[in-house]
């Protein structure tokens, strides 16, 4: 019995623990859930699995589908964690110092603008225009997981830049969702939301340390924002920015496991419940397909690399000597893994299930191609000397 426990600990528990501590497990879990969901949707359960997420739960006056509870409710907790990470970085992290934050800010700007321009180029004048922000997002869990897997082949400074870039990218996505993906406003509930926000700010200014008061106000804020027409997940970000700074690290630590190992995998299961029929698989032949795929695969690396190169040549930023051109290019491709945030924006962009499914398949395709391209570039030990020295010349 003792031998069996020791064997299980060594062969199963220890490797899983090491994966979790290295940051790889969350990305692997998202990938596994995606594969499981696609198999259940198309081979084992089919429509029964797809329609399961459409069952309504809740009280009569406040009943939503399981999918909506995940997208509007649980994902608000994910955005709370994102907001905490952004606040921490702005106050004491890489983004707190103007000099060190310039590079990821400029790179992120290129990584948001270029994919959006590519998307608009392909979809201008079509019914798909509302999804222009889909390829502008970066999945921080997947992207950092891949850099971690690459280990010593990736300079430590590149991981720092990607972290800061992804956080800025998330901030841009949050602003885009709040401004461009808001339904018709209910001003009564919006006023209640503003009053609740003022209460949260007052709690912070009065140096109230008991987080339970913030959480109670945060739940009210979530309800009011949900009813106001602004997407409810924005409540998580607002709440995060009012949390006392000295409580952020502890709260992040408490949230990261339920978010990475429950909320995001659940989101992956519901968001990739995509029946691959003839209608959805022809996504590549519609303007939506190349707009999303090329936005992620070409737009992200092109925008990040071009903006970084130009800012370096204009002496706006200084780049570490250990970083070569292929590192920045590889970083650009890794940032093209949109997944979570891109799928989330896809859900907000379209109402027709058929278009949503096509958009999700395009996101999965573009993210997969970006990941493979980034890995191949960053794993390459022997790169062209002229290209490698681009930033040094």
C-alpha positions as CSV (number, residue, x, y, z in Angstrom):
1,X,0.0,0.0,0.0
2,X,2.8,2.4,0.9
3,X,4.6,1.5,-2.3
4,X,1.5,2.2,-4.4
5,X,1.0,5.6,-2.7
6,X,4.7,6.5,-3.3
7,X,4.4,5.3,-6.9
8,X,1.3,7.4,-7.5
9,X,2.9,10.4,-5.9
10,X,6.1,10.1,-8.0
11,X,4.4,9.2,-11.3
12,X,1.2,11.3,-11.2
13,X,1.0,13.9,-8.4
14,X,4.6,15.2,-8.6
15,X,4.6,15.8,-12.5
16,X,1.2,17.5,-12.3
17,X,2.4,19.7,-9.4
18,X,5.5,20.6,-11.4
19,X,3.4,21.5,-14.4
20,X,1.2,23.7,-12.3
21,X,4.1,25.5,-10.7
22,X,5.8,26.1,-14.1
23,X,2.6,27.7,-15.5
24,X,2.3,25.0,-18.3
25,X,-0.7,23.2,-16.8
26,X,-3.3,25.9,-17.4
27,X,-2.5,26.1,-21.1
28,X,-2.5,22.3,-21.4
29,X,-5.8,22.0,-19.6
30,X,-7.4,24.6,-22.0
31,X,-6.1,22.5,-24.9
32,X,-7.5,19.3,-23.5
33,X,-10.9,20.8,-22.8
34,X,-11.0,22.2,-26.3
35,X,-10.3,18.7,-27.8
36,X,-12.8,17.0,-25.5
37,X,-15.5,19.6,-26.4
38,X,-14.9,19.2,-30.1
39,X,-15.1,15.4,-29.8
40,X,-18.3,15.5,-27.8
41,X,-19.9,18.0,-30.2
42,X,-19.1,16.0,-33.3
43,X,-18.6,12.3,-32.5
44,X,-20.1,11.2,-29.1
45,X,-23.0,13.4,-28.1
46,X,-23.5,15.7,-31.0
47,X,-26.4,18.1,-30.6
48,X,-27.2,16.9,-27.1
49,X,-23.9,18.3,-25.9
50,X,-24.3,21.5,-27.8
51,X,-27.8,22.1,-26.5
52,X,-26.9,21.1,-23.0
53,X,-25.2,24.5,-22.5
54,X,-28.5,26.2,-23.6
55,X,-30.5,24.9,-20.6
56,X,-31.7,27.7,-18.4
57,X,-31.0,27.8,-14.7
58,X,-31.9,30.3,-12.0
59,X,-34.9,31.9,-10.5
60,X,-37.9,32.9,-12.7
61,X,-37.1,36.6,-12.8
62,X,-33.4,36.0,-13.3
63,X,-33.0,32.9,-15.4
64,X,-30.1,32.5,-17.9
65,X,-28.7,29.7,-19.9
66,X,-25.6,27.8,-18.6
67,X,-23.6,29.4,-21.4
68,X,-24.7,32.9,-20.3
69,X,-23.9,32.2,-16.6
70,X,-20.4,31.2,-17.6
71,X,-19.9,34.1,-20.1
72,X,-21.5,36.8,-18.0
73,X,-21.0,35.5,-14.5
74,X,-17.9,33.3,-14.1
75,X,-15.9,35.2,-16.7
76,X,-16.4,38.3,-14.5
77,X,-14.2,36.6,-12.0
78,X,-11.6,36.0,-14.7
79,X,-11.7,39.7,-15.6
80,X,-11.3,40.5,-11.9
81,X,-8.1,38.5,-11.9
82,X,-7.0,40.3,-15.1
83,X,-7.8,43.6,-13.5
84,X,-5.7,42.8,-10.5
85,X,-2.8,41.8,-12.7
86,X,-3.1,45.1,-14.6
87,X,-3.2,47.2,-11.4
88,X,-0.2,45.3,-9.9
89,X,1.8,45.8,-13.0
90,X,0.9,49.5,-13.2
91,X,1.8,50.2,-9.6
92,X,4.8,48.0,-8.9
93,X,5.5,45.8,-12.0
94,X,7.0,46.3,-15.5
95,X,4.4,49.0,-16.4
96,X,5.2,51.1,-13.3
97,X,8.3,52.5,-14.9
98,X,7.8,54.6,-18.0
99,X,11.1,53.6,-19.5
100,X,10.6,49.9,-19.1
101,X,7.0,50.0,-20.2
102,X,7.5,51.8,-23.5
103,X,8.5,48.7,-25.4
104,X,5.6,46.5,-24.4
105,X,3.2,49.4,-24.9
106,X,4.4,50.1,-28.4
107,X,4.5,46.4,-29.3
108,X,1.0,45.9,-27.9
109,X,-0.3,48.9,-29.9
110,X,1.1,47.3,-33.1
111,X,-0.3,44.0,-32.1
112,X,-3.8,45.5,-31.7
113,X,-3.8,47.8,-34.8
114,X,-2.4,45.5,-37.5
115,X,-4.7,42.5,-37.0
116,X,-7.7,44.8,-36.8
117,X,-6.7,46.5,-40.1
118,X,-6.3,43.1,-41.8
119,X,-9.7,42.1,-40.5
120,X,-11.3,45.3,-41.8
121,X,-9.6,44.8,-45.2
122,X,-11.3,41.4,-45.7
123,X,-14.7,42.2,-44.2
124,X,-15.3,45.8,-45.1
125,X,-18.9,46.2,-46.3
126,X,-19.9,42.7,-45.2
127,X,-22.0,41.4,-42.3
128,X,-18.8,40.4,-40.5
129,X,-17.5,43.9,-39.8
130,X,-18.6,43.9,-36.1
131,X,-15.9,41.3,-35.3
132,X,-13.0,43.6,-36.1
133,X,-11.5,43.2,-32.6
134,X,-11.5,39.4,-32.7
135,X,-7.9,39.0,-33.9
136,X,-6.5,41.8,-31.7
137,X,-6.5,39.7,-28.5
138,X,-3.8,37.6,-26.9
139,X,-4.4,34.6,-24.7
140,X,-2.0,35.1,-21.8
141,X,-2.3,31.6,-20.3
142,X,-1.5,29.8,-23.6
143,X,1.2,32.2,-24.8
144,X,3.1,32.2,-21.5
145,X,2.6,28.5,-21.2
146,X,4.4,28.0,-24.6
147,X,7.3,30.2,-23.6
148,X,7.6,28.3,-20.4
149,X,7.7,25.0,-22.3
150,X,10.5,26.4,-24.6
151,X,12.6,26.9,-21.4
152,X,16.1,28.1,-21.9
153,X,15.7,28.6,-25.6
154,X,13.8,31.8,-24.7
155,X,15.6,34.7,-22.9
156,X,14.0,35.6,-19.6
157,X,13.6,39.2,-20.8
158,X,11.3,38.0,-23.6
159,X,9.0,36.4,-21.0
160,X,8.8,39.7,-19.1
161,X,8.0,41.6,-22.3
162,X,5.3,39.1,-23.3
163,X,3.7,39.3,-19.8
164,X,3.6,43.1,-20.0
165,X,2.4,43.0,-23.6
166,X,-0.4,40.5,-22.9
167,X,-1.5,42.6,-19.9
168,X,-1.7,45.7,-22.0
169,X,-3.4,43.7,-24.7
170,X,-6.0,42.6,-22.1
171,X,-6.5,46.2,-21.1
172,X,-7.1,47.2,-24.7
173,X,-9.6,44.3,-25.1
174,X,-11.4,45.5,-21.9
175,X,-11.7,49.0,-23.3
176,X,-12.9,47.7,-26.7
177,X,-15.5,45.5,-25.0
178,X,-16.8,48.4,-22.8
179,X,-16.9,50.9,-25.7
180,X,-17.8,49.0,-28.8
181,X,-19.6,45.9,-27.6
182,X,-22.2,47.6,-25.4
183,X,-25.9,47.0,-26.1
184,X,-28.6,49.7,-25.8
185,X,-28.1,51.4,-22.4
186,X,-30.5,51.4,-19.5
187,X,-29.6,54.6,-17.8
188,X,-31.3,53.8,-14.5
189,X,-29.2,50.8,-13.9
190,X,-26.1,52.6,-15.3
191,X,-26.6,55.3,-12.6
192,X,-26.9,52.6,-9.9
193,X,-23.6,51.1,-11.3
194,X,-21.9,54.5,-11.1
195,X,-23.1,55.0,-7.5
196,X,-21.8,51.5,-6.5
197,X,-18.5,52.3,-8.2
198,X,-18.3,55.5,-6.1
199,X,-19.0,53.4,-3.0
200,X,-16.1,51.1,-3.9
201,X,-13.8,54.1,-4.5
202,X,-14.8,55.5,-1.1
203,X,-14.0,52.2,0.6
204,X,-10.6,52.3,-0.9
205,X,-10.0,56.0,0.0
206,X,-11.1,55.3,3.6
207,X,-8.6,52.4,3.7
208,X,-11.2,49.8,4.4
209,X,-9.3,46.5,4.5
210,X,-12.1,43.9,4.9
211,X,-12.5,42.5,1.4
212,X,-16.0,41.2,2.1
213,X,-17.3,44.8,1.8
214,X,-15.7,45.1,-1.7
215,X,-17.2,41.7,-2.7
216,X,-20.7,42.6,-1.6
217,X,-20.5,45.9,-3.5
218,X,-18.9,44.1,-6.4
219,X,-21.8,41.7,-6.7
220,X,-24.2,44.6,-6.8
221,X,-22.0,46.3,-9.4
222,X,-22.1,43.2,-11.5
223,X,-25.9,43.0,-11.4
224,X,-26.3,46.7,-12.2
225,X,-23.8,46.6,-15.1
226,X,-25.5,43.4,-16.4
227,X,-28.9,45.2,-16.4
228,X,-27.4,48.4,-17.8
229,X,-26.5,46.9,-21.2
230,X,-22.7,47.2,-20.7
231,X,-21.1,43.7,-20.6
232,X,-21.2,42.4,-17.1
233,X,-17.5,41.2,-17.0
234,X,-16.4,44.9,-16.9
235,X,-17.6,44.8,-13.3
236,X,-14.7,42.5,-12.5
237,X,-12.2,45.0,-13.8
238,X,-13.8,48.0,-12.0
239,X,-13.8,46.0,-8.7
240,X,-10.1,45.0,-9.2
241,X,-9.0,48.6,-9.6
242,X,-10.7,49.6,-6.2
243,X,-9.2,46.7,-4.2
244,X,-6.5,48.0,-1.8
245,X,-3.1,47.4,-3.3
246,X,-1.7,45.5,-0.3
247,X,-4.5,42.9,-0.7
248,X,-3.9,42.3,-4.4
249,X,-1.1,39.7,-4.1
250,X,-3.1,37.5,-1.7
251,X,-6.3,37.8,-3.7
252,X,-4.5,37.0,-6.9
253,X,-3.1,33.9,-5.2
254,X,-6.5,32.8,-4.1
255,X,-8.1,33.4,-7.5
256,X,-5.5,32.0,-9.9
257,X,-6.3,28.3,-9.3
258,X,-10.1,28.5,-9.5
259,X,-9.7,30.7,-12.6
260,X,-7.1,28.6,-14.4
261,X,-8.3,25.2,-13.4
262,X,-12.1,25.7,-13.3
263,X,-13.4,28.9,-14.9
264,X,-11.3,29.0,-18.0
265,X,-11.5,25.2,-18.7
266,X,-15.3,25.5,-18.3
267,X,-15.3,28.5,-20.7
268,X,-13.3,26.4,-23.2
269,X,-15.8,23.5,-22.9
270,X,-18.8,25.7,-23.6
271,X,-17.2,28.0,-26.2
272,X,-15.8,25.2,-28.4
273,X,-19.1,23.2,-28.5
274,X,-19.0,23.6,-32.2
275,X,-20.7,21.2,-34.6
276,X,-18.3,20.8,-37.6
277,X,-20.9,20.6,-40.4
278,X,-20.6,21.8,-44.0
279,X,-21.9,25.2,-43.0
280,X,-19.3,25.9,-40.3
281,X,-16.3,24.3,-42.1
282,X,-16.7,26.6,-45.1
283,X,-15.6,29.5,-42.8
284,X,-12.3,29.8,-44.7
285,X,-14.2,30.6,-47.9
286,X,-16.0,33.5,-46.3
287,X,-14.4,36.9,-45.5
288,X,-14.6,36.0,-41.8
289,X,-12.1,33.1,-42.2
290,X,-9.1,34.8,-43.7
291,X,-9.9,38.0,-41.7
292,X,-9.4,36.2,-38.4
293,X,-6.8,33.6,-39.4
294,X,-4.5,36.1,-41.1
295,X,-5.2,38.7,-38.5
296,X,-3.8,36.4,-35.8
297,X,-1.2,34.7,-37.9
298,X,0.2,37.7,-39.9
299,X,-1.2,40.8,-38.2
300,X,0.0,40.1,-34.7
301,X,3.7,39.3,-35.6
302,X,3.8,42.0,-38.3
303,X,2.4,44.7,-36.0
304,X,4.5,43.7,-33.0
305,X,7.7,43.3,-35.0
306,X,7.3,46.4,-37.1
307,X,6.4,48.7,-34.3
308,X,9.2,47.4,-32.2
309,X,11.7,47.7,-35.0
310,X,10.7,51.3,-35.9
311,X,10.7,52.4,-32.3
312,X,14.2,50.9,-31.9
313,X,15.5,52.6,-35.0
314,X,14.0,55.9,-33.8
315,X,15.7,55.4,-30.4
316,X,12.3,55.5,-28.6
317,X,13.0,52.2,-26.9
318,X,16.2,50.3,-26.1
319,X,16.2,46.5,-26.6
320,X,18.2,44.1,-24.5
321,X,21.3,42.8,-26.3
322,X,20.2,39.2,-25.6
323,X,17.1,39.7,-27.8
324,X,17.5,39.1,-31.5
325,X,15.1,39.7,-34.4
326,X,13.9,36.1,-34.3
327,X,13.0,36.5,-30.6
328,X,10.8,39.5,-31.3
329,X,9.3,37.8,-34.4
330,X,8.7,34.6,-32.5
331,X,7.1,36.6,-29.7
332,X,4.8,38.2,-32.3
333,X,3.6,34.8,-33.5
334,X,3.1,33.5,-29.9
335,X,1.0,36.6,-29.2
336,X,-1.2,35.6,-32.1
337,X,-2.7,32.9,-29.9
338,X,-6.0,34.6,-29.3
339,X,-8.1,31.7,-28.0
340,X,-9.9,32.8,-24.7
341,X,-10.2,36.5,-25.3
342,X,-10.7,36.2,-29.1
343,X,-13.5,33.6,-28.6
344,X,-15.0,35.8,-26.0
345,X,-15.1,38.8,-28.4
346,X,-16.5,36.5,-31.1
347,X,-19.4,35.7,-28.8
348,X,-20.1,39.4,-28.4
349,X,-19.7,40.2,-32.1
350,X,-22.4,38.2,-33.7
351,X,-25.9,36.9,-32.9
352,X,-26.3,34.1,-35.4
353,X,-24.9,30.8,-34.1
354,X,-23.6,29.8,-37.5
355,X,-21.5,32.9,-37.8
356,X,-20.3,32.6,-34.2
357,X,-19.2,29.0,-34.9
358,X,-17.3,30.0,-38.0
359,X,-15.6,32.8,-36.1
360,X,-14.6,30.3,-33.3
361,X,-13.2,27.8,-35.8
362,X,-11.2,30.7,-37.4
363,X,-9.9,31.7,-34.0
364,X,-8.8,28.1,-33.2
365,X,-7.1,27.8,-36.7
366,X,-5.3,31.1,-36.4
367,X,-4.2,30.4,-32.8
368,X,-2.9,26.9,-33.7
369,X,-1.0,28.2,-36.7
370,X,0.5,31.1,-34.7
371,X,1.5,28.8,-31.9
372,X,3.3,26.3,-34.3
373,X,5.0,29.2,-36.1
374,X,6.2,30.8,-32.9
375,X,7.5,27.5,-31.5
376,X,9.5,26.8,-34.7
377,X,11.0,30.2,-34.8
378,X,12.0,30.3,-31.1
379,X,13.3,26.7,-31.2
380,X,15.6,27.5,-34.1
381,X,19.2,27.7,-32.8
382,X,20.6,28.6,-36.2
383,X,19.0,31.6,-37.7
384,X,20.2,33.8,-40.6
385,X,23.0,36.0,-39.3
386,X,21.7,39.1,-41.2
387,X,18.2,38.7,-39.8
388,X,19.5,38.0,-36.3
389,X,21.5,41.3,-36.2
390,X,18.6,43.4,-37.5
391,X,18.1,45.2,-34.2
392,X,21.9,45.7,-33.7
393,X,22.7,47.3,-37.0
